[in-house]
Amino acid sequence: MNAAARLVHQNVLSRHLLLTHLLSRQQLAILILALAVICSALATIYVTHSTRLLHVTYHRNLQEQDRLQMLSSQLLLERSAWMIPARIQEIAENKLNMVMPTHESTVVIRGSF
């Protein structure tokens, strides 16, 4: 056996030295636990902050979706207003000088297929 082991085995080292050694292990364990608690607290803060940012982004996207949906509805209404047959006929007659064909000028072609 080496000298230190022989001294411990022979109970030459005082109990105070052993108690001091055990306290340092306890202090190390307490330090590790304290660091674990601090890391856990920081992780909780980070996750909470990230969750809040994502929540704000989600609500902004919902507002944008509502705005775009309303704009789409307005565009569809405007499109239907521009596509009214009476308006198309008015433009054809006034701007393009087109006229409705009469029954006499209409020719029906029948083919045998």
Residue frames as qw, qx, qy, qz and C-alpha x, y, z in Angstrom:
[[0.000, 0.888, 0.460, 0.000, 0.00, 0.00, 0.00],
 [0.358, 0.563, -0.071, 0.742, 1.13, 3.52, -0.54],
 [0.255, -0.005, -0.534, 0.806, 1.76, 5.90, 2.32],
 [0.364, -0.145, 0.025, -0.920, -1.52, 7.86, 2.13],
 [0.751, -0.189, -0.494, -0.396, -3.59, 4.69, 2.09],
 [0.598, -0.084, -0.679, 0.416, -1.63, 3.36, 5.05],
 [0.025, 0.074, -0.382, 0.921, -2.27, 6.59, 6.99],
 [0.589, -0.165, -0.157, -0.775, -6.00, 6.44, 6.27],
 [0.775, -0.113, -0.612, -0.114, -6.06, 2.75, 7.08],
 [0.505, -0.071, -0.623, 0.593, -4.23, 3.33, 10.33],
 [0.254, -0.854, -0.446, -0.085, -6.66, 6.14, 11.21],
 [0.522, -0.218, -0.109, 0.817, -3.75, 8.53, 11.49],
 [0.016, 0.361, 0.274, 0.891, -5.54, 11.27, 9.57],
 [0.134, 0.161, 0.570, -0.795, -7.77, 13.25, 11.80],
 [0.225, 0.585, 0.778, -0.045, -11.51, 13.14, 11.54],
 [0.094, 0.780, 0.100, -0.611, -11.44, 16.86, 10.84],
 [0.020, -0.414, 0.637, 0.650, -9.56, 16.31, 7.57],
 [0.104, 0.246, 0.931, 0.247, -12.06, 13.64, 6.48],
 [0.118, 0.726, 0.580, -0.351, -14.99, 15.89, 7.46],
 [0.057, 0.684, -0.197, -0.700, -13.47, 18.75, 5.47],
 [0.052, -0.157, 0.825, 0.540, -13.10, 16.44, 2.49],
 [0.101, 0.479, 0.872, 0.026, -16.75, 15.35, 2.75],
 [0.097, 0.766, 0.311, -0.553, -17.93, 18.94, 3.05],
 [0.034, 0.492, -0.469, -0.733, -16.13, 19.84, -0.13],
 [0.038, 0.158, 0.914, 0.371, -18.00, 16.99, -1.88],
 [0.058, 0.678, 0.687, -0.256, -21.28, 18.29, -0.47],
 [0.034, 0.711, -0.023, -0.702, -20.38, 21.78, -1.54],
 [0.028, -0.222, 0.727, 0.649, -19.59, 20.48, -5.00],
 [0.052, 0.416, 0.897, 0.137, -22.96, 18.72, -5.15],
 [0.038, 0.767, 0.436, -0.469, -24.72, 21.89, -3.99],
 [0.018, -0.562, 0.332, 0.757, -22.83, 23.93, -6.57],
 [0.038, 0.037, 0.855, 0.516, -23.82, 21.51, -9.35],
 [0.028, 0.606, 0.791, -0.079, -27.46, 21.59, -8.24],
 [0.002, 0.744, 0.174, -0.645, -27.41, 25.40, -8.05],
 [0.010, -0.364, 0.567, 0.739, -25.99, 25.58, -11.58],
 [0.041, 0.281, 0.911, 0.299, -28.66, 23.16, -12.77],
 [0.032, 0.727, 0.596, -0.338, -31.39, 25.34, -11.21],
 [0.001, -0.667, 0.129, 0.734, -29.93, 28.48, -12.81],
 [0.027, -0.139, 0.767, 0.626, -29.69, 26.79, -16.23],
 [0.043, 0.483, 0.872, 0.063, -33.26, 25.57, -15.88],
 [0.029, 0.765, 0.357, -0.536, -34.45, 29.08, -14.98],
 [0.004, 0.526, -0.397, -0.752, -32.63, 30.59, -17.97],
 [0.044, 0.095, 0.888, 0.447, -34.07, 27.94, -20.28],
 [0.058, 0.644, 0.737, -0.196, -37.56, 28.68, -18.96],
 [0.032, 0.732, 0.054, -0.678, -37.07, 32.39, -19.59],
 [0.028, -0.317, 0.655, 0.685, -35.80, 31.72, -23.12],
 [0.046, 0.306, 0.916, 0.255, -38.68, 29.38, -23.99],
 [0.054, 0.725, 0.557, -0.401, -41.25, 31.82, -22.56],
 [0.029, 0.642, -0.195, -0.741, -39.77, 34.68, -24.60],
 [0.019, -0.118, 0.809, 0.575, -39.72, 32.55, -27.77],
 [0.069, 0.491, 0.868, -0.010, -43.33, 31.49, -27.17],
 [0.076, 0.759, 0.310, -0.568, -44.43, 35.11, -26.78],
 [0.028, 0.490, -0.466, -0.736, -42.66, 36.11, -29.99],
 [0.020, 0.106, 0.913, 0.393, -44.29, 33.24, -31.87],
 [0.076, 0.627, 0.726, -0.271, -47.69, 34.18, -30.42],
 [0.089, 0.712, 0.013, -0.696, -47.30, 37.78, -31.60],
 [0.025, 0.302, -0.705, -0.641, -46.19, 36.61, -35.05],
 [0.087, 0.326, 0.935, 0.108, -49.17, 34.24, -35.23],
 [0.125, 0.737, 0.520, -0.413, -51.64, 37.04, -34.45],
 [0.067, 0.617, -0.290, -0.728, -50.00, 39.36, -36.98],
 [0.010, -0.081, 0.865, 0.495, -50.31, 36.65, -39.62],
 [0.116, 0.533, 0.830, -0.117, -53.97, 36.16, -38.73],
 [0.123, 0.759, 0.187, -0.611, -54.58, 39.89, -39.16],
 [0.041, 0.450, -0.586, -0.672, -52.76, 39.84, -42.50],
 [0.091, 0.185, 0.947, 0.248, -54.83, 36.84, -43.59],
 [0.149, 0.690, 0.623, -0.338, -58.06, 38.68, -42.69],
 [0.091, 0.707, -0.129, -0.690, -56.91, 41.77, -44.57],
 [0.007, 0.269, -0.777, -0.569, -56.00, 39.76, -47.67],
 [0.132, 0.375, 0.917, 0.039, -59.26, 37.85, -47.55],
 [0.170, 0.762, 0.385, -0.491, -61.23, 41.10, -47.39],
 [0.070, 0.599, -0.419, -0.678, -59.20, 42.49, -50.31],
 [0.087, -0.004, 0.923, 0.375, -59.90, 39.33, -52.30],
 [0.177, 0.593, 0.763, -0.187, -63.63, 39.67, -51.64],
 [0.138, 0.773, 0.066, -0.616, -63.54, 43.29, -52.77],
 [0.010, 0.418, -0.668, -0.616, -61.69, 42.36, -55.96],
 [0.144, 0.247, 0.941, 0.180, -64.20, 39.61, -56.74],
 [0.180, 0.737, 0.531, -0.377, -67.05, 42.09, -56.27],
 [0.096, 0.708, -0.245, -0.655, -65.33, 44.61, -58.54],
 [0.094, -0.172, 0.859, 0.472, -64.69, 41.91, -61.13],
 [0.193, 0.479, 0.856, -0.002, -68.34, 40.90, -61.12],
 [0.163, 0.794, 0.243, -0.533, -69.31, 44.56, -61.54],
 [0.061, 0.582, -0.511, -0.629, -67.04, 44.88, -64.59],
 [0.071, -0.041, 0.941, 0.328, -68.38, 41.64, -66.08],
 [0.446, 0.466, 0.547, -0.533, -72.08, 42.61, -66.14],
 [0.479, 0.334, 0.687, 0.433, -73.47, 41.77, -69.61],
 [0.173, 0.922, 0.346, -0.004, -75.24, 45.15, -69.94],
 [0.246, -0.846, 0.267, 0.391, -71.95, 46.97, -69.37],
 [0.494, -0.171, 0.690, 0.500, -70.16, 44.80, -71.93],
 [0.391, 0.624, 0.624, 0.262, -72.92, 45.47, -74.47],
 [0.004, 0.974, 0.124, -0.192, -72.72, 49.22, -73.80],
 [0.344, -0.645, 0.480, 0.485, -68.96, 49.24, -74.38],
 [0.494, 0.131, 0.745, 0.429, -69.36, 47.17, -77.56],
 [0.293, 0.785, 0.524, 0.152, -71.99, 49.51, -78.96],
 [0.062, -0.986, -0.037, 0.150, -70.48, 52.86, -77.93],
 [0.311, -0.741, 0.483, 0.346, -66.72, 52.38, -78.14],
 [0.403, -0.172, 0.809, 0.390, -66.44, 49.63, -80.72],
 [0.462, 0.333, -0.217, -0.793, -69.45, 50.63, -82.86],
 [0.041, -0.029, -0.988, -0.148, -70.81, 47.09, -82.81],
 [0.596, -0.047, -0.025, -0.801, -74.49, 46.30, -83.37],
 [0.579, 0.002, 0.774, -0.256, -76.68, 43.35, -82.52],
 [0.058, 0.060, -0.797, -0.598, -77.33, 41.24, -85.60],
 [0.649, 0.100, 0.093, -0.749, -80.91, 40.99, -86.80],
 [0.756, 0.051, 0.638, -0.141, -82.67, 37.72, -87.52],
 [0.726, 0.675, 0.052, -0.125, -82.49, 38.40, -91.26],
 [0.303, 0.796, -0.521, 0.056, -78.72, 38.80, -91.19],
 [0.515, -0.436, 0.720, -0.161, -78.18, 35.64, -89.17],
 [0.709, 0.334, -0.543, -0.301, -77.21, 32.55, -91.17],
 [0.750, -0.348, 0.523, -0.206, -77.45, 29.09, -89.68],
 [0.449, 0.486, -0.718, -0.216, -75.10, 26.50, -91.19],
 [0.870, -0.199, 0.361, -0.271, -76.04, 22.89, -90.76],
 [0.301, 0.547, -0.762, -0.172, -73.56, 20.23, -91.52],
 [0.963, -0.110, -0.139, -0.205, -73.66, 16.51, -91.58],
 [0.085, -0.682, 0.702, -0.185, -71.05, 15.09, -89.32]]
